[in-house]
């Protein structure tokens, strides 16, 4: 049996962004075997819309000449919250409450779920 985390990573490798949904309809992330709180194991996989809102953010400063990068918590439209980065943003343009869209970056050894800011 494939673990939920491995199933999620395999889907990313196929270009799919999946979430789990509990029997009560709530979206769950990170992937797990049972629903938080209830322990129910009737979780199903659903395709995520990839849309969300920046809940909070932080900039990590690195030694020059390396550029700083952001770490964000995204509230997905489905209701789950996850940590990622918003690519192509800078401290002057990235803000809390900003709408974002997910994409899968497959340029490294493993695919990574990242976000881009949407136009206001």
Secondary structure, DSSP 8 states (H G I E B T S, - for coil): ---HHHHHHHHHHTT--EEEE-TTS-EE-S--SS-TTT-----EEEE---EEEEEEEEEE--STTS--EEEEEEEETTS-EEEE-EET--TTT--TT-EEEEEEE-SSSS-EEEEEE---
